[in-house]
Amino acid sequence: MQRDLRKVLGDPVKASQPVTYCGGGSLADCRAVLTDTLLAATKVPASTTYPATADCAAGDQFCADQIAHNPMGGITQDRIAWVNRPTYQQVVEFPAKRGDDVSNLAAGKTATASSYEKGWYNSPPAQAVDGKLDTRWASDWSDPQWLKVDLGNEQTVSRVVLDWEAAYAKGYRVEVSRDGATWQQVYATTAGNGGEDVVRFAATPARYVRVTGTQRATSYGYSLYEFQVFRW
């Protein structure tokens, strides 16, 4: 196509095709074909270009262009945005090797906090380490606030996963301690956007892991569905 257009424009072309396709070689006719074709394309409604499917509404280009994975086994994968890359490409991270303990070290362990909501919206710290995404810890409506988990004994940790409720932290830090008195900061941000945060840091020995909210994103307190800690 590029060679054909350059030929119509009168530019030098090496090994040009014997037939000139755009406008039959006429620059004016070629221009007319291109503009008329583009104009016709703009008039086609999005619902025609992207018809409704079982998963996407008509005209939803973002949904229609996503890649849907069909699992062959027990592992599933969420939809991902389409990108122009090789046909077969998938990046899978294996942070541990076979036999390593990849369980959530905080599950069911003792959790404490600077404060928590009581009464009708009772949200104690233990609900952030109970393995349920329909229970949560929620703090008082002030800064700063913290949630701490005691792993029971010293472990090597390198990853924390925070599942925020709508009342998330815009600014927070993750800290670890071997004795519960001296704390080492391993991560901090002032650009939190809620949802699930996966915090990775250099492998560090610790018995206690703490997340401290320094800036609330809402007028409410801090609210976490789950506070998970991993070795890998």
C-alpha positions as CSV (number, residue, x, y, z in Angstrom):
1,M,0.0,0.0,0.0
2,Q,2.8,2.4,0.9
3,R,4.5,1.8,-2.5
4,D,1.2,2.3,-4.3
5,L,0.5,5.6,-2.7
6,R,4.1,6.8,-3.2
7,K,3.8,5.9,-6.9
8,V,0.5,7.9,-7.2
9,L,2.3,10.9,-5.5
10,G,5.1,10.7,-8.1
11,D,7.8,9.7,-5.5
12,P,10.5,7.3,-6.5
13,V,9.6,3.7,-5.8
14,K,11.9,0.7,-6.1
15,A,10.3,-2.4,-7.6
16,S,6.9,-0.8,-8.1
17,Q,3.9,-3.0,-8.8
18,P,2.8,-3.1,-12.4
19,V,-0.7,-2.0,-11.5
20,T,-1.4,1.2,-9.7
21,Y,-4.4,0.5,-7.4
22,C,-5.4,3.8,-5.7
23,G,-7.5,5.8,-8.2
24,G,-6.0,3.9,-11.1
25,G,-3.0,6.2,-10.8
26,S,-4.9,9.5,-10.7
27,L,-3.9,11.6,-7.7
28,A,-7.3,13.3,-7.6
29,D,-9.2,10.0,-7.9
30,C,-7.0,8.4,-5.2
31,R,-7.7,11.3,-2.8
32,A,-11.4,11.0,-3.5
33,V,-11.4,7.2,-2.8
34,L,-9.5,7.7,0.5
35,T,-11.6,10.5,1.8
36,D,-14.9,8.9,0.7
37,T,-13.9,5.6,2.3
38,L,-12.8,7.2,5.6
39,L,-16.1,9.3,5.7
40,A,-18.1,6.2,5.2
41,A,-16.3,4.4,8.0
42,T,-17.0,7.3,10.4
43,K,-20.7,7.0,9.8
44,V,-20.9,3.3,10.8
45,P,-22.3,3.2,14.3
46,A,-20.1,1.6,17.0
47,S,-22.9,-0.9,17.7
48,T,-22.4,-2.3,14.2
49,T,-18.6,-2.4,14.4
50,Y,-18.8,-3.9,17.9
51,P,-22.0,-6.0,18.1
52,A,-23.3,-7.2,21.4
53,T,-22.0,-10.5,22.7
54,A,-22.7,-12.6,25.8
55,D,-20.0,-10.7,27.6
56,C,-20.1,-7.2,26.0
57,A,-22.7,-4.6,25.3
58,A,-23.1,-3.3,21.7
59,G,-20.7,-0.6,20.9
60,D,-18.4,-1.3,23.9
61,Q,-15.0,-1.3,22.0
62,F,-13.0,-1.6,25.2
63,C,-14.8,-4.8,26.2
64,A,-14.8,-6.2,22.6
65,D,-11.1,-5.7,22.2
66,Q,-10.2,-7.5,25.4
67,I,-8.6,-11.0,25.3
68,A,-10.8,-13.6,27.0
69,H,-8.9,-16.7,28.2
70,N,-10.5,-20.2,28.1
71,P,-9.0,-22.2,30.9
72,M,-8.0,-25.8,30.1
73,G,-7.6,-26.7,33.8
74,G,-8.2,-25.3,37.2
75,I,-6.3,-22.0,36.7
76,T,-8.4,-19.1,35.4
77,Q,-7.2,-15.7,34.1
78,D,-9.1,-12.4,34.0
79,R,-9.6,-10.6,30.8
80,I,-6.7,-8.4,29.6
81,A,-6.5,-5.5,27.2
82,W,-5.5,-6.4,23.7
83,V,-2.0,-5.5,22.6
84,N,-0.2,-6.0,19.3
85,R,2.3,-8.6,20.4
86,P,3.4,-12.1,19.2
87,T,0.6,-14.7,18.9
88,Y,1.9,-16.8,21.7
89,Q,3.1,-14.8,24.7
90,Q,2.3,-15.1,28.3
91,V,4.3,-14.0,31.4
92,V,3.9,-16.1,34.5
93,E,5.8,-15.4,37.7
94,F,6.9,-18.2,39.9
95,P,8.3,-16.4,43.0
96,A,8.9,-19.8,44.8
97,K,9.8,-23.3,43.9
98,R,8.0,-26.6,44.4
99,G,7.8,-27.4,48.1
100,D,8.0,-23.8,49.3
101,D,5.4,-22.5,51.7
102,V,3.4,-20.0,49.7
103,S,0.5,-19.7,52.2
104,N,-0.7,-16.5,53.7
105,L,1.3,-16.2,56.9
106,A,-1.2,-13.7,58.5
107,A,-4.2,-15.9,58.1
108,G,-5.9,-16.5,61.5
109,K,-3.1,-14.8,63.4
110,T,-3.4,-12.2,66.1
111,A,-4.2,-8.7,64.7
112,T,-4.3,-5.5,66.7
113,A,-5.0,-1.9,65.6
114,S,-4.8,1.7,66.7
115,S,-8.6,1.8,66.7
116,Y,-11.6,0.1,65.2
117,E,-15.3,0.8,64.6
118,K,-17.7,-0.6,67.3
119,G,-21.4,-0.9,67.6
120,W,-23.5,-1.5,64.5
121,Y,-20.5,-1.5,62.1
122,N,-18.4,-3.6,64.4
123,S,-15.1,-4.1,62.4
124,P,-12.4,-5.4,64.7
125,P,-8.8,-6.1,63.5
126,A,-9.3,-9.9,63.4
127,Q,-11.7,-9.5,60.5
128,A,-8.7,-8.4,58.3
129,V,-7.0,-11.7,58.8
130,D,-9.9,-14.1,58.7
131,G,-9.6,-15.0,55.0
132,K,-13.0,-13.5,54.1
133,L,-13.6,-10.7,51.6
134,D,-16.9,-9.9,53.1
135,T,-15.6,-8.8,56.5
136,R,-13.2,-6.0,57.3
137,W,-11.3,-3.9,59.7
138,A,-12.3,-0.3,59.9
139,S,-10.5,2.4,61.9
140,D,-11.6,5.6,63.5
141,W,-12.0,8.6,61.2
142,S,-8.7,10.3,61.8
143,D,-5.0,10.1,60.8
144,P,-2.8,8.2,61.4
145,Q,-4.1,4.7,62.0
146,W,-2.4,1.3,62.0
147,L,-3.1,-2.4,61.7
148,K,-0.6,-4.9,63.0
149,V,-0.4,-8.7,62.7
150,D,1.7,-11.0,64.9
151,L,2.9,-13.9,62.8
152,G,3.5,-16.0,65.9
153,N,7.3,-16.4,65.3
154,E,9.9,-14.9,63.1
155,Q,9.5,-15.4,59.4
156,T,11.2,-14.2,56.3
157,V,8.7,-12.0,54.5
158,S,8.8,-10.2,51.1
159,R,5.3,-9.5,50.1
160,V,2.1,-7.9,51.5
161,V,-1.3,-7.9,49.8
162,L,-3.8,-5.2,50.9
163,D,-7.5,-5.6,49.8
164,W,-9.0,-2.1,50.5
165,E,-12.6,-1.4,50.9
166,A,-14.0,1.9,49.5
167,A,-12.4,3.8,52.4
168,Y,-8.8,3.3,51.3
169,A,-5.5,4.9,52.1
170,K,-4.0,7.4,49.7
171,G,-0.9,7.5,51.8
172,Y,0.4,4.6,53.8
173,R,3.6,2.7,54.8
174,V,4.4,-1.0,55.4
175,E,6.7,-1.7,58.3
176,V,8.2,-4.9,59.8
177,S,9.6,-5.7,63.2
178,R,11.3,-8.6,64.9
179,D,10.4,-7.6,68.5
180,G,7.3,-5.4,68.1
181,A,9.2,-2.4,69.4
182,T,11.7,-1.5,66.7
183,W,10.2,-1.0,63.2
184,Q,11.7,-1.0,59.8
185,Q,9.9,0.7,56.9
186,V,9.9,-1.5,53.8
187,Y,7.4,0.4,51.6
188,A,5.7,3.8,51.5
189,T,3.4,5.6,49.1
190,T,1.4,8.8,48.8
191,A,-0.4,7.7,45.6
192,G,-2.6,4.9,46.8
193,N,-5.7,4.3,44.6
194,G,-7.5,1.5,46.5
195,G,-8.5,-1.9,45.3
196,E,-5.9,-4.6,45.7
197,D,-2.3,-3.5,46.4
198,V,0.5,-6.0,46.1
199,V,3.5,-4.6,47.9
200,R,6.9,-6.3,47.3
201,F,10.1,-5.6,49.1
202,A,13.5,-7.2,49.8
203,A,13.2,-10.4,51.9
204,T,13.3,-9.3,55.6
205,P,13.1,-11.3,58.8
206,A,10.1,-10.3,60.9
207,R,7.5,-11.5,63.4
208,Y,5.3,-8.4,63.2
209,V,4.0,-6.7,60.1
210,R,2.2,-3.4,60.2
211,V,0.4,-1.1,57.7
212,T,0.1,2.5,58.9
213,G,-2.3,4.8,57.1
214,T,-0.9,8.4,56.9
215,Q,-3.5,10.0,54.6
216,R,-7.1,8.9,54.1
217,A,-8.6,9.0,50.6
218,T,-12.1,9.7,52.0
219,S,-13.6,11.4,55.0
220,Y,-14.1,8.0,56.6
221,G,-11.4,5.9,58.4
222,Y,-9.2,3.2,56.8
223,S,-10.9,0.0,55.9
224,L,-9.3,-3.3,54.8
225,Y,-11.0,-6.5,53.8
226,E,-7.8,-8.5,54.0
227,F,-4.2,-8.0,55.2
228,Q,-2.1,-10.8,53.8
229,V,1.6,-11.5,54.4
230,F,3.8,-13.9,52.3
231,R,7.3,-15.2,52.3
232,W,7.6,-14.9,48.5
